[in-house]
Amino acid sequence: MIFDNNGKLILKEVDEFLKTYYMSTGVSILALNDTGQTIVSYGESYKFCDFLHESIDINHNCKEVHLKSCELAINIGEPYFFYCPFDFVHIAVPLLNDGIFLGGIIAGPIIMNPQSAKDEKERILDDLPSNTDLQALSRYYDNISIADPIRINYLGNMLFMMASKEMDNYQNFLDEKKIKMTQQSRINEYIQMYKKISTKNTTLDNMEKKLFENVKKGNIIEIKNLINKLIAYIYYEEGLKIEIIKVRVMEVCTILSRAAIDCGAPTKEMLAFNYLLFDDLNKLNNIEDISLWILKVLDYYIDNSTDLYSNEDINPIKKSVIYINRNFRKPIKIYEVANYVHLNPTYFSTLFKKEVGIPFSEYIQKIRIEESKFLVCNTKKSILEISIAIGFNDQSYFTKTFKKITGITPKKYRLKFR
């Protein structure tokens, strides 16, 4: 662990952490404290940046940017990727002790496009004053790691996983931050939607019916979308009347409970859980906490409705939907899922469309685009990085699919909803 019992950084452990990452990846890395001062570093790549700052007047405070990027990583609950003025990629993760921000770790710089690395080097050198030691600068540049977007994504994941092992409750804290941000973003989208349309045309009973049906089907992605729509509708209709909102939220919990019981969850256990919910809900006093609370409650109901996941008697399409929802970021082929549920691929394809209502490939596209909408609005990841993160290997195909489902391109969506 990199913190002692008093919450102070153990420099020896931080040094070992950075050394392990650097020796494993070849990517330069540094740790900074909560004022942005570097406390430990490995790698030669930073010499290039230092040399540039000494050679030319750059209106860019790296210390502030590094610190801000680590704080942004907290908000999104995952590694934060960013570009510097020279188009180098950096990866930031925070240093946290019991949720308190104490600094961060920055990996980079990294050249993303190997094909253009030589041209970029020449462009930078050509722009420098004539008295610059170009030979030294060229040598420093050649020490910068080169990686394609897929490898950069893995470098970020590796850094995040290593950090999670070194700090107590790191993963749980950041996961909760990410869930809150994702949910609030989507709820706000729906609230904006309700502002533009007449809520008289919004049938609450219809949304509740769909929620009930999807819990029984185990369609986790659609369940969470419907929950957010319902919460947004309640917030829009009731404003900031917390006590009324709590009553309406409990009505949603009752629907979830009935669906779980219909799926075979023990009635006695569900009723006892409902009783405990009232007590927990009464302790909450703001909308953000209520929103997160209902998602945690939802997870409990889903677990009780879909613990059949490993049961061989489960409906094969329900089982396949749960499998897809948990693995959609990876390449998924229809024969792979059909094999998982022990069905012939052709028969599985027909049965899937009949029970889910849309073809297999369209369903995967839909849940990937739902995830991408959050990344587009709440991160600074490039469209290419987002397409890779959600399972697309072709940016143009991702953009085409995104526009087909949302009506606009990812870039326009980012401008509209950010």
C-alpha positions in Angstrom: 0.0 0.0 0.0 1.3 3.5 -0.8 -0.3 5.2 2.2 0.7 4.7 5.9 -1.8 4.6 8.8 -1.8 8.4 9.0 -2.7 8.8 5.4 0.7 9.9 4.3 2.3 8.8 1.1 5.1 6.2 1.5 7.7 7.4 -1.0 9.4 4.1 -1.2 6.2 2.4 -2.2 5.3 5.1 -4.7 8.8 4.7 -6.2 8.3 1.0 -6.6 4.8 1.5 -8.1 6.2 3.9 -10.8 9.2 1.8 -11.4 7.1 -1.3 -12.0 4.9 0.5 -14.5 7.8 2.1 -16.3 9.9 -1.1 -16.6 6.8 -3.1 -17.8 5.6 -0.6 -20.4 8.5 1.7 -21.3 6.2 4.7 -20.8 7.5 7.5 -18.7 5.5 8.1 -15.5 5.5 10.6 -12.6 3.7 11.0 -9.3 2.6 14.5 -8.1 1.3 15.8 -4.8 -1.9 17.8 -4.2 -0.1 21.1 -5.2 1.1 19.6 -8.5 4.7 19.2 -7.5 6.5 16.1 -8.9 7.6 13.8 -6.1 8.8 10.7 -8.1 9.4 10.1 -11.8 10.7 7.5 -14.2 11.6 7.8 -17.8 13.4 10.2 -20.1 10.4 11.5 -22.1 9.8 14.4 -19.7 13.2 15.9 -20.7 11.7 16.7 -24.1 8.9 18.7 -22.5 11.3 20.4 -20.1 13.6 21.3 -22.9 10.8 22.8 -24.9 9.6 24.9 -22.0 13.2 26.3 -21.7 13.6 26.9 -25.4 10.4 28.6 -26.4 7.6 30.5 -24.7 4.7 28.1 -24.2 1.5 29.3 -22.7 0.8 26.0 -21.0 1.2 25.2 -17.3 1.8 21.5 -17.2 1.6 21.4 -13.4 -1.9 22.8 -13.4 -3.0 20.6 -16.3 -1.6 17.5 -14.7 -3.4 18.2 -11.4 -6.7 19.1 -13.1 -6.5 15.9 -15.2 -6.2 13.8 -12.1 -9.2 15.5 -10.6 -11.2 14.9 -13.8 -10.3 11.2 -13.5 -12.1 11.2 -10.2 -15.2 12.7 -11.8 -15.4 10.1 -14.6 -14.3 7.2 -12.3 -11.6 5.9 -14.7 -8.3 6.9 -16.3 -8.4 10.3 -17.9 -6.7 10.6 -21.3 -5.7 14.0 -22.5 -3.5 15.8 -25.1 -0.9 18.4 -24.5 -0.3 21.3 -27.0 2.1 19.1 -28.9 -0.5 16.4 -29.4 1.1 13.9 -27.1 -1.2 11.7 -25.1 -1.1 11.5 -21.3 -2.9 9.3 -18.9 -4.0 10.5 -15.5 -5.3 8.7 -12.4 -5.8 10.2 -8.9 -4.1 9.4 -5.6 -6.8 8.9 -3.1 -6.9 8.1 0.6 -10.4 7.4 1.9 -11.8 9.5 -0.9 -9.5 12.5 -0.2 -7.5 13.8 -3.2 -3.8 13.8 -2.4 -2.3 14.1 -5.9 -2.1 11.9 -8.9 -0.1 9.8 -11.3 0.6 10.8 -14.9 1.8 8.3 -17.6 3.2 9.8 -20.8 3.9 11.6 -23.1 2.9 9.1 -25.7 2.8 9.5 -29.5 -0.4 8.0 -30.7 0.1 7.7 -34.4 3.3 5.8 -35.3 2.9 6.7 -39.0 3.0 10.4 -38.4 5.6 10.4 -35.6 8.5 11.3 -37.9 6.6 14.1 -39.6 5.4 15.5 -36.3 9.0 15.5 -35.0 10.2 17.5 -38.0 7.3 19.9 -37.6 8.2 20.6 -34.0 11.9 21.0 -34.7 11.2 23.4 -37.6 9.2 25.7 -35.4 12.0 26.2 -32.8 14.4 29.1 -32.6 17.7 28.8 -34.6 19.8 28.7 -31.4 18.0 25.6 -30.0 20.1 22.5 -29.5 18.2 20.4 -32.0 20.4 17.4 -31.7 19.6 17.1 -27.9 16.0 17.8 -28.5 15.8 15.1 -31.3 17.4 12.6 -28.9 14.8 13.4 -26.2 12.0 13.1 -28.8 13.1 9.6 -29.8 12.7 8.5 -26.2 9.0 9.1 -26.3 6.9 6.0 -26.4 4.7 5.3 -29.5 1.4 3.4 -29.2 -1.8 3.0 -31.2 -5.2 3.8 -29.6 -5.9 0.2 -28.5 -2.5 -0.1 -26.7 -3.0 3.3 -25.1 -6.4 2.1 -23.8 -4.7 -0.9 -22.2 -1.9 1.3 -20.7 -4.6 3.3 -19.0 -6.4 0.2 -17.8 -3.2 -1.2 -16.4 -2.4 2.0 -14.6 -5.9 2.1 -13.1 -5.7 -1.5 -12.0 -2.3 -1.0 -10.3 -3.6 2.1 -8.5 -6.7 0.1 -7.3 -4.5 -2.5 -5.7 -2.4 0.1 -3.9 -5.3 2.2 -2.3 -8.1 1.0 -0.1 -11.6 1.5 -1.5 -10.1 3.2 -4.6 -12.2 1.2 -7.0 -15.4 1.4 -5.0 -15.1 5.1 -4.5 -14.4 5.8 -8.2 -17.1 3.4 -9.4 -19.7 5.3 -7.3 -18.5 8.6 -8.7 -18.8 7.2 -12.2 -22.3 5.8 -11.6 -23.5 9.1 -10.2 -22.1 11.1 -13.1 -23.4 8.7 -15.7 -26.9 8.6 -14.1 -27.2 12.4 -13.6 -26.1 13.0 -17.2 -28.7 10.7 -18.5 -31.4 11.9 -16.2 -30.6 15.5 -17.3 -31.0 14.4 -20.9 -34.4 13.0 -20.2 -35.5 16.1 -18.3 -34.4 18.3 -21.2 -36.5 16.0 -23.4 -39.6 16.4 -21.2 -39.2 20.2 -21.3 -39.4 20.1 -25.1 -42.5 17.8 -25.3 -45.8 17.9 -23.7 -45.7 15.6 -20.6 -49.4 14.9 -21.3 -48.2 12.6 -24.1 -45.9 10.8 -21.6 -47.7 7.8 -20.2 -46.2 6.9 -16.8 -48.2 3.7 -16.7 -46.7 2.7 -20.0 -43.2 3.3 -18.8 -43.9 1.3 -15.6 -45.3 -1.6 -17.7 -42.2 -1.6 -19.9 -40.0 -1.6 -16.7 -41.9 -4.6 -15.3 -41.6 -6.5 -18.6 -37.8 -5.8 -19.0 -37.0 -6.9 -15.4 -38.7 -10.2 -16.2 -36.6 -10.5 -19.4 -33.4 -9.6 -17.6 -32.7 -6.8 -20.1 -30.4 -4.8 -17.7 -29.5 -2.0 -20.1 -33.1 -1.2 -21.0 -34.1 -1.5 -17.3 -31.6 1.2 -16.3 -32.7 3.4 -19.2 -36.3 3.1 -18.1 -35.4 3.8 -14.5 -33.6 7.0 -15.5 -36.6 8.0 -17.6 -39.0 7.4 -14.7 -36.8 9.3 -12.3 -36.4 12.2 -14.7 -40.2 12.3 -15.2 -40.7 12.3 -11.4 -38.2 15.1 -10.9 -39.6 17.1 -13.8 -43.2 16.8 -12.5 -42.5 17.2 -8.8 -39.6 19.8 -8.9 -37.6 19.8 -5.7 -40.4 18.4 -3.4 -38.2 15.7 -1.8 -40.9 14.0 0.3 -43.2 13.6 -2.7 -40.3 12.4 -4.8 -39.6 9.7 -2.2 -43.2 8.5 -2.3 -43.0 8.2 -6.1 -39.6 6.5 -6.0 -41.1 3.9 -3.6 -43.8 3.2 -6.2 -41.1 2.4 -8.7 -39.5 0.1 -6.1 -42.8 -1.7 -5.7 -42.9 -2.4 -9.5 -39.4 -3.8 -9.3 -40.3 -6.0 -6.4 -43.3 -7.5 -8.1 -41.3 -8.2 -11.2 -38.6 -9.9 -9.1 -41.2 -12.1 -7.4 -42.7 -13.0 -10.8 -39.2 -14.2 -11.8 -39.1 -16.5 -8.8 -37.5 -14.3 -6.1 -38.7 -15.3 -2.6 -41.8 -13.3 -1.7 -41.0 -13.1 2.0 -37.5 -11.8 1.3 -38.7 -9.2 -1.2 -41.4 -7.9 1.2 -38.9 -7.7 4.1 -36.5 -5.8 1.8 -39.2 -3.4 0.8 -39.8 -2.6 4.5 -36.1 -1.8 5.0 -36.2 0.4 1.9 -38.5 2.9 3.6 -36.1 3.4 6.4 -33.1 3.9 4.1 -34.9 6.3 1.8 -36.1 8.5 4.7 -32.5 9.2 5.6 -31.7 10.8 2.1 -32.2 14.5 1.6 -31.0 15.3 -1.9 -31.8 14.2 -5.4 -28.4 13.0 -6.3 -28.3 10.5 -3.4 -31.9 9.4 -4.1 -30.9 8.7 -7.7 -27.9 6.6 -6.7 -29.9 4.8 -4.0 -32.5 3.6 -6.5 -29.7 2.2 -8.8 -28.3 0.2 -5.9 -31.8 -1.0 -5.1 -32.3 -1.9 -8.7 -29.1 -4.0 -8.7 -30.5 -6.0 -5.7 -33.8 -6.6 -7.6 -32.0 -7.6 -10.8 -29.7 -10.0 -8.9 -32.8 -11.6 -7.4 -34.5 -11.7 -10.8 -31.5 -12.9 -12.7 -29.6 -15.1 -10.3 -31.0 -17.7 -12.7 -28.0 -16.5 -14.8 -26.1 -19.6 -14.0 -29.2 -21.8 -13.9 -29.4 -24.2 -16.9 -33.3 -24.0 -16.8 -33.3 -20.2 -17.5 -34.9 -19.1 -20.7 -32.0 -19.2 -23.2 -32.8 -15.7 -24.7 -32.9 -14.2 -21.2 -29.6 -15.8 -20.5 -28.1 -14.5 -23.7 -29.3 -11.0 -23.0 -27.6 -11.0 -19.6 -24.4 -12.4 -21.2 -24.4 -9.6 -23.9 -25.1 -6.9 -21.4 -22.0 -8.0 -19.4 -19.7 -8.4 -22.4 -20.8 -5.9 -25.0 -17.5 -4.0 -24.9 -15.7 -7.1 -26.3 -16.2 -8.4 -29.9 -19.3 -10.6 -29.7 -20.3 -13.0 -32.5 -23.8 -14.6 -32.8 -22.3 -18.1 -32.9 -20.4 -17.4 -29.6 -23.6 -16.4 -27.8 -25.7 -19.2 -29.4 -23.0 -21.7 -28.3 -23.2 -20.2 -24.8 -26.9 -20.9 -24.5 -26.6 -24.3 -26.4 -28.7 -23.3 -29.4 -28.1 -23.6 -33.2 -27.0 -20.1 -34.4 -29.8 -19.9 -37.0 -32.5 -20.9 -34.6 -31.0 -18.6 -31.9 -31.1 -15.6 -34.3 -34.8 -16.2 -35.1 -35.7 -16.8 -31.4 -33.8 -13.7 -30.2 -35.6 -11.4 -32.6 -39.0 -12.9 -31.7 -38.5 -12.5 -27.9 -36.4 -9.3 -27.8 -38.1 -7.5 -30.6 -35.0 -6.5 -32.6 -32.3 -8.6 -34.3 -29.2 -9.7 -32.4 -26.8 -7.3 -34.2 -29.1 -4.3 -33.7 -29.4 -5.1 -30.0 -25.6 -5.0 -29.5 -25.4 -1.8 -31.5 -28.1 -0.2 -29.3 -26.4 -0.9 -26.0 -23.0 0.1 -27.3 -24.4 3.4 -28.5 -26.0 4.0 -25.1 -22.7 3.6 -23.5 -21.0 5.8 -26.1 -23.4 8.6 -25.4 -22.1 8.9 -21.9 -18.5 8.8 -23.0 -19.1 11.4 -25.7 -20.8 13.9 -23.2 -18.7 13.3 -20.1 -15.1 12.6 -21.2 -12.6 14.2 -23.6 -11.8 10.9 -25.3 -11.6 11.2 -29.0 -14.3 9.6 -31.2 -11.7 6.9 -32.2 -11.0 6.1 -28.5 -14.7 5.9 -27.7 -15.4 3.6 -30.6 -12.6 1.3 -29.5 -13.7 1.4 -25.8 -17.3 0.2 -26.7 -16.4 -2.6 -29.1 -16.2 -0.9 -32.5 -12.9 -1.3 -34.4 -13.8 1.1 -37.2 -14.5 4.8 -36.3 -16.4 5.5 -39.5 -18.7 2.6 -38.9 -19.2 3.7 -35.3 -20.1 7.2 -36.4 -22.5 5.9 -39.0 -24.2 3.6 -36.4 -24.3 6.4 -33.8 -26.1 8.7 -36.3 -28.5 6.0 -37.4 -29.6 5.5 -33.7 -29.4 9.1 -32.4 -30.1 11.1 -35.5 -26.8 13.1 -35.3 -23.1 12.4 -35.3 -21.1 11.9 -32.1 -19.4 15.3 -32.5 -22.7 17.1 -32.9 -24.1 15.1 -30.0 -21.2 16.2 -27.8 -21.7 19.9 -28.7 -25.5 19.6 -28.1 -25.5 17.8 -24.7 -22.1 18.5 -23.1 
